[in-house]
Amino acid sequence: MGGGATRLYNTLTQTFSGSSSPLSLPPSYLSPHQPALTNLDSDFCLQQKNSPVCPLDPVELLQQCEEALRDRPPHLQRNFVYIDHGDDVASVPIRVMQWNILAQALGVGVDNFVRCPLEALSWSRRRSLILEEILAYRPHILCLQEVDHYYDTFQPVLANLGYSSHFCPKPWSPCLDVEGNSGPDGCALFFDESRFELLDSVNIRLSAMMIPTNQVAVVTTLRCRSSGRCVCVAATHLKARSGWEWFRSAQGSDLLWHLQNLVQELGGGNSNVKVPLLICGDFNAVPSEEVYRRFATSPLGLDSAYKKLSQDGVSEPEYTTWKIRGTGECCCTLDYIWYTKDTLRVDAVLDMLDEKQIGPNRLPSYSYPSDHLSLVCDFSFREKE
């Protein structure tokens, strides 16, 4: 067994059977908030008579991941950068992961990654790499975009790891135009049920100039079980491509409007009540765009967590995506984790892969399953004033 497969095997073994796992296994396969699942991916199921649900078989999953990753290069190492807050003692950290995982149908049928071997885009390989990335960092809150294998893979697998989740598909997903697709892609938000209690969740179809668009957001309100404090989390994916900057700005304004109303409602109409807020997403916008400025200057008091990696504290990373398509090479920052700086603080940020690690063929690759890098941060609640 190769080194990467061994790490994945050990991680999954601890996840499913180790008593030290931070995520407790749920008492039942489905939470009350999730629909009964049918037509599950047979790769992840044990066929059971008279049962509409096929529970995950950990042994089978481990064997499949081991086989899929056996010949891949070593796992790409990333490290956390810890933020010095002086003598302040942090509360129990909340780990948040933001990641556009690359829809399988788009990766093989639309995006034209000319330097990525077709074998590296196979779902069996990418599925194992995506799960490995999630399990390596074990987030308490996980926000994903371009999810087109929610019902047959991510919902059942992560439910068995103690996550509850909500999914919002795009109304007109381009995945549906690809032969052999697995359904529409969309945004999915997962949270660790041992850490958080669900208060509310809503799916939003974003508008631009009062016109409904093809982009969506999942907004979930959670209560931390240990502290009793609430946090509102949004996962979104704005319109792609150059020339649509005004459209993204309008979509961002619409999302901010929804979030401002929600925060006001949670605060009982009292503007002095500060509600912690996290907004994770692929904004498809570089920091110079208007939509970025709208979030940075919002009355919600937002800041971008990944600026903590910069020496000046005000610059975003050089890139969160690096790919080569038929139209050329793209290296830029499009992904963000926004947070309310009056109620939350950043305690640690996962650093970015460097150019040597990414390699000359860029992303995706045999080593990394998406054209976007995952963003991972540890947050803690600030003391109430």
Backbone torsions as a table, in degrees:
resi	resn	phi	psi	omega
1	MET	NA	131.1	-179.0
2	GLY	-69.2	165.4	-177.1
3	GLY	-59.4	-43.6	179.7
4	GLY	-64.1	-42.2	179.7
5	ALA	-65.9	-37.2	178.6
6	THR	-62.2	-44.3	179.0
7	ARG	-61.4	-42.8	-180.0
8	LEU	-65.3	-42.8	179.3
9	TYR	-59.4	-46.9	-179.2
10	ASN	-64.6	-41.4	-179.7
11	THR	-63.4	-46.7	-179.1
12	LEU	-66.9	-37.0	178.2
13	THR	-61.0	-45.3	178.2
14	GLN	-64.7	-37.0	-178.1
15	THR	-63.2	-45.4	-174.3
16	PHE	-84.4	-31.1	-171.1
17	SER	-124.7	-12.6	-174.7
18	GLY	-80.2	135.6	179.3
19	SER	-71.7	-15.7	-178.8
20	SER	-86.5	0.8	-177.6
21	SER	-62.6	131.6	178.9
22	PRO	-71.6	-14.5	179.3
23	LEU	-106.9	114.4	179.6
24	SER	-76.3	146.1	178.4
25	LEU	-73.9	138.1	-179.9
26	PRO	-70.4	152.1	-179.8
27	PRO	-68.2	-23.2	178.4
28	SER	-137.5	163.4	-174.8
29	TYR	-68.7	-39.3	-178.0
30	LEU	-108.2	137.8	171.5
31	SER	-83.5	162.9	-179.1
32	PRO	-62.1	-18.3	-174.8
33	HIS	-94.5	2.1	-175.2
34	GLN	-114.1	140.1	-179.6
35	PRO	-72.0	155.6	173.7
36	ALA	-61.7	138.6	-174.6
37	LEU	-102.9	136.5	174.6
38	THR	-130.2	166.7	177.3
39	ASN	57.8	43.1	179.8
40	LEU	-72.3	155.0	177.4
41	ASP	-60.2	120.5	-176.1
42	SER	-63.4	-22.8	178.0
43	ASP	-63.5	-23.2	-176.1
44	PHE	-109.8	8.0	-171.4
45	CYS	-120.6	151.8	162.6
46	LEU	-105.3	124.6	-178.7
47	GLN	-68.7	124.8	179.0
48	GLN	-120.4	136.5	179.7
49	LYS	-67.6	139.8	173.6
50	ASN	59.2	27.4	178.8
51	SER	-126.4	127.7	177.9
52	PRO	-76.3	-10.1	-177.0
53	VAL	-121.9	133.7	177.7
54	CYS	-104.9	103.7	-177.7
55	PRO	-65.5	150.9	-177.7
56	LEU	-64.1	133.9	174.2
57	ASP	-99.3	107.5	-176.4
58	PRO	-58.9	-39.4	-178.2
59	VAL	-63.4	-44.4	179.8
60	GLU	-63.6	-42.2	178.7
61	LEU	-61.7	-44.2	179.9
62	LEU	-61.4	-41.9	179.9
63	GLN	-64.6	-40.4	-179.9
64	GLN	-67.3	-42.3	178.8
65	CYS	-64.9	-41.8	178.4
66	GLU	-59.2	-45.2	-178.6
67	GLU	-67.8	-41.9	-177.2
68	ALA	-66.2	-32.3	-174.2
69	LEU	-101.8	3.7	-172.0
70	ARG	-59.1	-39.6	-173.4
71	ASP	-103.2	8.6	-175.7
72	ARG	-82.8	160.1	176.4
73	PRO	-63.4	168.4	-179.5
74	PRO	-57.9	151.4	178.5
75	HIS	-60.9	138.1	-178.1
76	LEU	-77.9	122.8	-174.0
77	GLN	-85.5	130.4	173.5
78	ARG	-129.9	151.2	-176.4
79	ASN	-125.2	152.2	175.5
80	PHE	-83.4	140.0	171.9
81	VAL	-103.8	119.3	-175.3
82	TYR	-93.9	136.9	-175.5
83	ILE	-92.0	128.9	-179.7
84	ASP	-83.4	117.7	177.6
85	HIS	-109.8	22.2	180.0
86	GLY	71.9	-131.7	-177.0
87	ASP	-90.5	-1.4	-178.9
88	ASP	-64.6	134.2	178.7
89	VAL	-95.1	123.9	-178.3
90	ALA	-77.4	148.9	170.9
91	SER	-76.0	-179.8	-179.8
92	VAL	-58.6	124.1	-173.9
93	PRO	-67.4	150.3	174.0
94	ILE	-113.4	114.8	-178.6
95	ARG	-91.0	127.9	-176.7
96	VAL	-121.5	131.5	175.5
97	MET	-118.5	131.7	174.3
98	GLN	-117.1	131.3	-177.1
99	TRP	-161.1	123.9	164.7
100	ASN	-84.5	109.0	-170.7
101	ILE	-86.6	-3.1	-178.1
102	LEU	73.1	108.5	177.8
103	ALA	-59.2	135.4	-177.6
104	GLN	-60.2	-43.7	-178.8
105	ALA	-63.3	-37.9	179.5
106	LEU	-72.2	-38.7	-178.3
107	GLY	-62.1	-39.2	-177.1
108	VAL	-96.4	-19.2	-171.5
109	GLY	-118.6	-11.6	-172.3
110	VAL	-133.4	-45.5	-164.1
111	ASP	-74.0	-19.7	172.6
112	ASN	57.4	57.8	175.4
113	PHE	-79.6	91.9	-166.9
114	VAL	-69.9	-19.1	-179.1
115	ARG	-103.4	4.5	-179.8
116	CYS	-102.5	120.9	178.4
117	PRO	-59.5	143.4	-178.5
118	LEU	-59.2	-34.2	180.0
119	GLU	-62.3	-32.9	-179.9
120	ALA	-69.9	-17.1	-179.8
121	LEU	-96.3	2.5	179.4
122	SER	-62.7	143.1	-175.9
123	TRP	-66.3	-36.4	-179.6
124	SER	-60.9	-39.3	178.6
125	ARG	-74.0	-48.6	-177.2
126	ARG	-64.0	-38.8	178.4
127	ARG	-56.8	-46.0	-179.2
128	SER	-66.9	-39.9	179.0
129	LEU	-66.7	-39.3	178.6
130	ILE	-64.8	-45.8	178.5
131	LEU	-62.9	-38.9	178.7
132	GLU	-61.7	-42.9	-179.6
133	GLU	-62.6	-43.3	179.4
134	ILE	-64.8	-46.1	-177.2
135	LEU	-70.2	-25.9	179.4
136	ALA	-64.7	-32.5	-174.9
137	TYR	-110.9	-14.1	173.3
138	ARG	46.4	60.7	-179.2
139	PRO	-68.2	151.3	172.4
140	HIS	-83.7	-27.2	175.6
141	ILE	-129.9	129.0	-175.2
142	LEU	-128.4	119.8	179.7
143	CYS	-114.8	120.5	-176.1
144	LEU	-122.3	145.8	172.4
145	GLN	-120.8	163.5	-177.8
146	GLU	56.5	43.8	178.7
147	VAL	-90.7	109.3	176.4
148	ASP	-116.2	8.6	174.3
149	HIS	-126.5	43.3	-178.0
150	TYR	-68.3	-55.3	-171.5
151	TYR	-73.4	-30.5	-176.2
152	ASP	-98.0	-8.3	-178.0
153	THR	-134.8	-69.1	-167.2
154	PHE	-70.6	-40.5	178.9
155	GLN	-63.5	-52.0	-178.8
156	PRO	-67.1	-39.1	-178.9
157	VAL	-65.6	-50.0	-175.7
158	LEU	-73.7	-25.9	174.0
159	ALA	-61.3	-37.4	178.5
160	ASN	-73.3	-10.2	175.1
161	LEU	-99.5	4.4	175.9
162	GLY	98.4	13.3	179.6
163	TYR	-98.5	137.7	164.7
164	SER	-98.8	157.5	-173.1
165	SER	-153.1	162.5	176.0
166	HIS	-139.6	142.2	-173.1
167	PHE	-131.8	137.5	176.1
168	CYS	-129.7	107.8	179.6
169	PRO	-76.8	154.9	172.8
170	LYS	-68.1	142.2	179.6
171	PRO	-60.7	-38.3	-179.7
172	TRP	-128.5	68.8	-175.8
173	SER	-65.7	131.4	176.5
174	PRO	-65.6	-16.2	177.3
175	CYS	-60.8	-30.9	-176.4
176	LEU	-68.2	-16.0	178.4
177	ASP	-86.6	-4.5	-177.8
178	VAL	-96.8	128.2	179.8
179	GLU	-61.3	135.8	179.6
180	GLY	77.3	19.7	-178.1
181	ASN	-68.1	164.6	179.9
182	SER	-107.1	20.3	-179.8
183	GLY	109.5	-178.6	-177.1
184	PRO	-71.7	151.3	172.0
185	ASP	-91.6	163.8	-179.9
186	GLY	-173.8	-167.2	179.2
187	CYS	-98.2	140.7	177.5
188	ALA	-131.5	139.5	178.9
189	LEU	-125.2	123.3	-179.1
190	PHE	-115.9	146.2	173.7
191	PHE	-142.6	148.4	-178.7
192	ASP	-74.4	114.7	-176.5
193	GLU	-69.0	-18.3	176.7
194	SER	-77.1	-18.3	179.8
195	ARG	-103.1	-29.6	-172.7
196	PHE	-132.5	148.9	173.1
197	GLU	-110.1	134.2	-179.7
198	LEU	-76.4	127.9	173.7
199	LEU	-102.0	-40.7	-178.5
200	ASP	-166.1	154.5	174.6
201	SER	-148.4	139.2	-179.6
202	VAL	-139.6	140.4	173.4
203	ASN	-97.4	134.5	-176.7
204	ILE	-120.8	128.3	169.4
205	ARG	-93.0	113.7	-173.6
206	LEU	-69.5	146.2	178.9
207	SER	-114.6	156.5	172.7
208	ALA	-132.6	118.9	-176.8
209	MET	55.3	42.2	177.6
210	MET	71.8	6.1	-179.8
211	ILE	-104.6	125.1	178.3
212	PRO	-60.7	140.0	-177.3
213	THR	-116.5	-175.7	-178.6
214	ASN	-91.4	3.3	-178.6
215	GLN	-103.4	151.7	-170.4
216	VAL	-136.6	172.4	173.4
217	ALA	-147.6	147.2	170.3
218	VAL	-110.3	126.2	-178.9
219	VAL	-123.0	121.1	-174.6
220	THR	-125.2	136.2	175.3
221	THR	-106.8	125.5	-174.6
222	LEU	-123.5	152.5	172.0
223	ARG	-115.0	125.9	178.4
224	CYS	-69.4	124.9	-175.4
225	ARG	-67.5	-31.6	-176.3
226	SER	-80.7	-38.8	-175.7
227	SER	-103.4	-19.6	-176.3
228	GLY	79.8	0.1	-178.3
229	ARG	-84.8	150.6	-178.2
230	CYS	-98.0	152.7	174.0
231	VAL	-143.7	137.3	177.8
232	CYS	-102.8	130.4	-176.2
233	VAL	-125.3	132.9	177.5
234	ALA	-123.1	138.2	173.1
235	ALA	-120.8	129.6	-176.2
236	THR	-146.2	168.3	180.0
237	HIS	-149.4	109.5	-175.6
238	LEU	-87.8	169.6	-176.7
239	LYS	-58.0	136.7	-178.6
240	ALA	-91.3	171.0	167.8
241	ARG	86.9	147.2	177.1
242	SER	-66.8	146.5	-178.5
243	GLY	96.2	-9.7	-179.0
244	TRP	-110.0	25.1	-177.4
245	GLU	-60.3	-42.8	-179.6
246	TRP	-63.8	-34.3	-179.1
247	PHE	-67.7	-44.8	177.6
248	ARG	-62.6	-38.6	178.7
249	SER	-62.1	-41.6	178.7
250	ALA	-66.9	-40.7	177.5
251	GLN	-63.8	-42.2	178.1
252	GLY	-62.2	-40.0	177.8
253	SER	-63.1	-39.2	178.5
254	ASP	-64.8	-43.4	178.4
255	LEU	-63.7	-43.4	178.3
256	LEU	-61.1	-38.4	178.3
257	TRP	-61.8	-45.5	177.9
258	HIS	-61.4	-43.2	-177.3
259	LEU	-69.3	-37.6	177.1
260	GLN	-62.8	-41.0	177.6
261	ASN	-65.2	-40.6	-179.5
262	LEU	-65.9	-45.5	179.7
263	VAL	-62.3	-40.4	178.1
264	GLN	-63.4	-40.1	178.6
265	GLU	-66.1	-42.7	179.5
266	LEU	-65.4	-29.9	178.5
267	GLY	-85.3	6.9	178.7
268	GLY	67.0	25.2	-179.7
269	GLY	81.3	-0.5	179.8
270	ASN	-91.9	112.4	-177.1
271	SER	-66.9	-16.0	179.5
272	ASN	-80.6	-13.1	178.3
273	VAL	-83.6	117.7	-177.4
274	LYS	-95.7	120.4	-179.5
275	VAL	-103.2	121.9	177.2
276	PRO	-59.4	137.1	-174.9
277	LEU	-139.7	134.6	174.7
278	LEU	-124.1	132.1	178.1
279	ILE	-126.4	113.1	-176.6
280	CYS	-114.3	138.3	178.0
281	GLY	-180.0	164.2	165.8
282	ASP	-92.4	103.7	-176.3
283	PHE	-86.0	-8.4	-176.9
284	ASN	51.8	29.5	-175.6
285	ALA	-136.1	130.2	174.4
286	VAL	-75.1	162.5	-175.4
287	PRO	-61.2	-17.3	179.8
288	SER	-82.8	-5.9	-177.3
289	GLU	-77.2	158.9	-178.5
290	GLU	-63.0	-37.2	-177.9
291	VAL	-64.5	-35.4	176.3
292	TYR	-63.0	-44.3	-179.7
293	ARG	-62.6	-37.3	179.8
294	ARG	-61.8	-41.4	178.9
295	PHE	-71.3	-39.5	-177.6
296	ALA	-67.9	-25.6	-177.9
297	THR	-111.1	13.0	-177.8
298	SER	-64.0	146.2	173.8
299	PRO	-60.8	-13.7	178.1
300	LEU	-70.1	-14.3	178.8
301	GLY	73.9	52.6	-174.3
302	LEU	-93.5	152.2	171.3
303	ASP	-140.0	158.4	-178.9
304	SER	-97.4	122.7	-171.5
305	ALA	-64.1	-35.2	-173.5
306	TYR	-76.3	-4.1	170.5
307	LYS	-66.1	-19.3	179.7
308	LYS	-64.4	-18.9	178.8
309	LEU	-76.0	-21.7	-174.9
310	SER	-81.3	154.1	179.2
311	GLN	-67.9	-34.1	-178.9
312	ASP	-87.8	-10.8	177.9
313	GLY	75.9	4.9	-178.0
314	VAL	-126.2	-4.1	-176.9
315	SER	-103.4	142.5	174.5
316	GLU	-79.1	164.3	173.9
317	PRO	-58.2	158.9	179.4
318	GLU	-64.6	-30.8	-179.3
319	TYR	-157.8	150.3	165.7
320	THR	-122.8	-7.4	174.7
321	THR	-140.9	141.6	179.8
322	TRP	-149.2	110.3	-172.1
323	LYS	-143.8	162.1	173.6
324	ILE	-126.9	115.3	175.8
325	ARG	-109.2	179.5	178.1
326	GLY	-61.8	-24.0	-179.7
327	THR	-86.6	-6.1	178.5
328	GLY	130.0	-173.5	-176.3
329	GLU	-94.1	140.4	179.6
330	CYS	-129.9	121.3	178.2
331	CYS	-134.3	105.6	-175.6
332	CYS	-161.9	171.3	177.8
333	THR	-101.2	121.1	-178.8
334	LEU	-128.0	-14.2	-170.9
335	ASP	-111.7	143.2	-174.0
336	TYR	-146.6	153.3	165.4
337	ILE	-120.2	107.3	177.2
338	TRP	-93.2	146.7	-179.9
339	TYR	-146.6	155.3	176.9
340	THR	-81.6	113.7	-171.0
341	LYS	-72.5	-16.8	178.0
342	ASP	-81.5	-17.7	-174.7
343	THR	-119.3	-19.0	-178.9
344	LEU	-129.7	151.9	173.6
345	ARG	-130.9	152.0	179.8
346	VAL	-91.6	122.8	-179.9
347	ASP	-102.0	-27.1	179.9
348	ALA	-157.6	148.3	179.7
349	VAL	-134.2	132.0	177.0
350	LEU	-75.0	127.7	-177.2
351	ASP	-72.1	170.6	-176.7
352	MET	-93.6	153.6	170.9
353	LEU	-65.9	142.0	177.5
354	ASP	-89.1	175.0	-174.5
355	GLU	-61.8	-37.6	179.9
356	LYS	-65.0	-41.9	178.8
357	GLN	-64.9	-41.1	-179.1
358	ILE	-66.2	-40.0	176.1
359	GLY	92.0	163.6	-174.4
360	PRO	-67.9	-22.5	179.8
361	ASN	-89.1	-2.3	175.5
362	ARG	63.1	-152.2	-172.8
363	LEU	-117.5	152.2	-6.3
364	PRO	-71.2	173.4	-176.3
365	SER	-156.8	-178.6	174.7
366	TYR	-61.2	-28.2	-176.1
367	SER	-90.2	-23.7	-173.5
368	TYR	-140.1	132.4	-166.6
369	PRO	-87.1	-7.6	-175.7
370	SER	-130.4	161.6	173.7
371	ASP	-83.9	-6.2	175.5
372	HIS	-112.4	141.5	174.8
373	LEU	-82.9	146.2	174.5
374	SER	-72.6	146.0	173.1
375	LEU	-110.6	131.0	-178.3
376	VAL	-135.3	128.0	179.8
377	CYS	-135.4	147.7	168.7
378	ASP	-101.3	126.5	177.8
379	PHE	-116.1	160.4	169.0
380	SER	-141.4	154.7	178.0
381	PHE	-72.4	137.8	169.9
382	ARG	-78.3	153.2	177.7
383	GLU	-64.6	139.9	177.7
384	LYS	-69.0	140.3	179.0
385	GLU	-81.1	NA	NA
